[in-house]
Amino acid sequence: MTVSFGWGPVEARVLAPSAACVVVVDVLSFTTAVGVAVEAGAAVHPYRWRDATAVAYAAAVGASLAVGRREATPEHPWTLSPAALRAAPMPARLVLPSPNGSTIAAEAGAATVVAASLRNHSAVVRWLTARGYGSAERPLAVIAAGERWPDGSLRPALEDLLGAGAVLAGLRATGAHTLTPEATAAATLWSATEDPVAALHGCDSGRELYENGFPQDVAVAAETDTSTTVPVLVDGAFQEAP
């Protein structure tokens, strides 16, 4: 099998050593935010923790540091919110802390890392296929980030399953890739979902953002197939693929 699918940082650590490329999918909101920022010209440095070490890391790489959604100010508007990033003046470099998406990127090791979301899934499929990823010579792993339960354990998240499924369904449709049963199941879910936008707004993570006052983030994440930008991790930062 040349295209595999898994959940979270632990499975990324298991699958990455045998993969030439790892696709990270964290729809609400890391990879959607990465896409929005890279579209605006930023190099996005993923970082695992939002703490004092993030401040030091941002200073070391000469980047602005994204803060929590409720910590944003007019002087410091950068957060993990895709809607806020779209409205903010974009710095040349941005550190984006995320315990899920950023950690998966870190676990990818030497593999090429791509950030995928519902907004750019077709562009990601075209980019991967053109470069031979998902072949016997260049195996591919697609990793859905998921969320966290209060005890820190992984909570599978529908939005990430749909985002991963969109990429996997696109790869399957080319006829040039062999998917694992897990990857096939995710692709099949995407193909069978009549209204993925409604599913995104109604899923647990979507409702949580609504309840916390950030419905615009769900709306941006639901802009299915509107972006041709493919963010690729180069020298520690996501940048637009050539």
N, C-alpha and C positions, 0 to 999 in steps of 0.2 A: 504494500500500500504506500502511495507516495504523498498523500495528503491526510494528515491526522487532525484530530480535534480534541481539546481538553479544557479543563476549568482551572483557573487560578494559578497563583505562583508556584505551588507545589508541582502541579502537572506540567507547568512550563519548564520547571527544572528537570523533570524526567524526559520530556519530549525534545527539548532544545538541543541536546548533544547530537542527536541523529538528524537534525533539521538544518538545511542551508538557510532557511528563512523562517522567521516567526512573525505571524500577524497577530497583533494585540487588538482586542475589541472590548472597549469599555464605554458604551454608548452614553450613559448618564453618570459621569460626563467627561471623563478624561480624554478619550480619543476624539470625541466631538470637539472639545476645547482645543486640543492639539491642532486639529484640522483648521479651525477658525483662525487660530493664531498664525499658523504657517501660511495660510492664504493671505494674511495681512502682512507677510514679510518677516515674521519673527523666526528666530531659531529657538526651539523650545527644549529646555533641559528637563527631563523627567527626574524627580527626586522622591525617595520613598517616604520621607517623614516631614511633617509640618511642625518643626520645632526650632530650637536655637541653631542646630546644625544646618538647617536649610538657609538661615540667614548668612551663616559663614560660607556656605557653598555658593550662594548667589553672589556674594562679594568676590569670591575667588574666581568666578567665571565672568564677572562683569555684567551680571544680569539683574533685571528687576525680579522680585519674588512675589508670586501670587499668594494671596492671603485667603482666609476663609470668606465665604460669601457675605457674611454679616460684618466682616471687618473692613470691607472696602470703604474708601473715602474718595472724594473728588481728586485729592492729590495722589492717591494710590488705588486706582480702580481695578487692578488686575486680580482676578480670582479664578477658581475652577469653573465658573459660570460661563458657558459659551455666549450667552446673550450679553453679559457684561463685557466680555472680551471684544465682542463685535462693536460695542459702543465706545470702547476706550481707545485712546491713542496707543498704538502698538510700539513697544520698545524693540530694539534690535535683538535682544536676548531676553528670554523669560524663563524663570525656573517655576515649574508646575508640580508641586507636591501631590502625590496620589499614592495611597497605600496599596491600591490594587493594580491599576494600569502601569504605574511607574515601576513597581516591584517586578511585574512580569517582564517588562523591558530589560530590567537588570538581570533577570534570570536567564535571558536568552543567550548569554555567553558570546561566542564568536559569530553567531548567526546574524544575518541581516534582519533588522526589525522594522516592521511597517505598522503604522497606526491606521486602523480601519474603523469606520462607523457606518451608520445607515446613509449618511450624506455622500460618501465616496465609494461605496462598495463596488460599483461597476468599474470605476477607474482603477481601483486596487486589483480587480480581477484582470483587467487588460495589462496592467504593469507587470503583475506576476507571470502571466502567461507569456508575454513578450520576452521575458528574461529566463524562461525555462524553469521557474520555480514550480514545484509540484510534479516534477519528473523523477524518474529513478535516480538520475544523477544529482538532482537538487531537491531533495524532499522538503516538504512544507508542513509546518504546524500552525494551526489557527487556534488561538487561546482566548476563550471568553473570560473576562476578568471576574464577573460576579461581584457580590457585595459581602458584607461581614455581619454575622450575628453579634449580639453583645459580648459573647464569650470569645470573639475573635475567629471563630470557625467560618468556613466559606458558606455563603448563601447563594446558590445558583439564582441568576437573575434573568427574567424573560427577555429584557431588552438586549442583553449581551448574547443570548442564544439566538435571537432574531438577527442581530448584526452579523454574528459569525455565520449563521445559516445563509444569509444573503451572499456573503463572499463564497461560501462553499457551493451554494446552488449555481452561482455564476461559473465557478471552476468546473463543476460537473457538466454544465451545459456546453462547454467547449469540446467535450469528448476526448480531451487530451490528458485527463487526470484520473487516477484511481484513488477513490476515497475509502477510508476505514469505515466500518459500520457506524461508529459514533459520528463521524463527519457526514455520512450519508443521512443519518437520522436528523441532524441539525439542518442540512440542506432541504430535506423533505418538509420539515416544520415550516421553514420560510416559504416554500412553494405552496404549502397548504393554507397559509394564513391569508384570509381574504382581505383583511384591513390592518396591515402592520402599524399604520399610524395610530389607529384607534387603540391597538394593543399597547403601543408605547405610552399613550396618555393614560391608559387604564391600569397598567401594571403597578406592582407595589412601589417600585422606585419612582415611577412617574407620579403616582398619587402623593408620595412623600414630598416631592418637590412642589407640587401644587399646595399641599398643606403648609409647607414652610415658606410660601410666598414667592416661589420661583417658577411659575408656569412657563415663562418665556424660554427657559432652558430646555424644557420638553419640546416646545415648538421648534427650536433650532435643531435639536437632535432628530426631529421627525421630518426634516427637509430631505426626504429620501432621494438619493441619486442626483443631487444638485451640484455636487462639487467634483471637479476633475483633479484636485490636488491629492497627491499621494505622499504623506509625510514618512520619511525614512530616517532612521537614527544614524547619524554620521558624526563621529568624534564627540559622542556624548549628548548630541542635540538632534531633535527632529527637524529636518529641513525638507523643502520640496524636492521630490525626486526629479532628476533630469528627464 
